[in-house]
Amino acid sequence: MAYGDYDGPDRPDKGKEGGSCNRTRCQCSPADWYNHGSYAWYCGECKDQIYDAVGQLHWAKDFPNAGHPMFETREMMDARKPIAEAKIS
């Protein structure tokens, strides 16, 4: 279901990892892209629409020291953990 095709009640798993996409008019699952700006999970299609060229530009401008993209999968975040832990040690 594409964004904008849904106009019903939210599912209980909305915005949760593996659940339904956090975008208001989308209920797609699995939501496997974490948005570090909204602290919620999104489907791949909505991630692509939100994190387009303009979204990438704003993320780079507003969070230049973040050290990661605005959207990441669980695997991407887990791969960063050993690097972050090594910097702390």
N, C-alpha and C positions, 0 to 999 in steps of 0.2 A: 504494500500500500504506500503510495507516494505521499509526501508531505502535503497536507491540505485536503486529502481525501477522506479524512475522518472527522466526525463532529459528534462524538458521543462522550460518555463518561470515561475518566481516566482509569486505567487498570491499576491495581494495587502495587504492581512491580514497576511502575513508571519511573524512569530515571535511575533505576538500580542496575548494577552489573548483571548482564545476561537477561535482563527483563525487557520491558517496553521502552522505546525511545523517549527521551525527556522532552522533545519538542512538542509544543502544545497540541498541534493538530496531526500528530503522527503517533501511531501505536505499534510500529514495526518492532520486531524482535529478531535476533537478539541485539540488545544495546551493548555493543562491545567496544565502543570508543569513549574514553573518559575525557571530559572537557575540564581542564584545570581552571578555567575561568568561572564556570557555573557549578563545579563540583558534582556533576551528574553525568550519566551515561547516555550515549546517542547511537542510533543506527548508522551504518556506513553512508547511506544516501544523504541523510541530514548533515552528517559530519562534513561530507564533501561540499554541500551547499553553504554551510556556515564557515568552513575553513577554506574558502576560495582564495584567490589572489589578494583580494582586499582584506579578508580576515587574517591571512598570513602577514600582510604588511602591518596591520594594526597590532598583532601579537608581538612582532619583532620590535615595533616602536615602543609599545607600552611596557613590555616585559623583556628588555634586552638581556638581562642576567638570569633569566629563568633556567636556562640550560636544557630545555626540552621543548618540544612543540606544544601547541595548545591542546591538541587531541593526541591521545596515546591509547594503545591497547594494553591489557594487563601484561602481556608478554614484553612489550616495550618498557613498561615501568619496572617490571621485575629485572630486566636486563640492566637497567641503570642502577639498581640497588648495590651491587658489589662495587661499582665505581664510586658511588657516593660514600659508602662505608669506608673504602680505602682512603678517601680524602680526609675523613674525620680522624682516622687512626694516626 
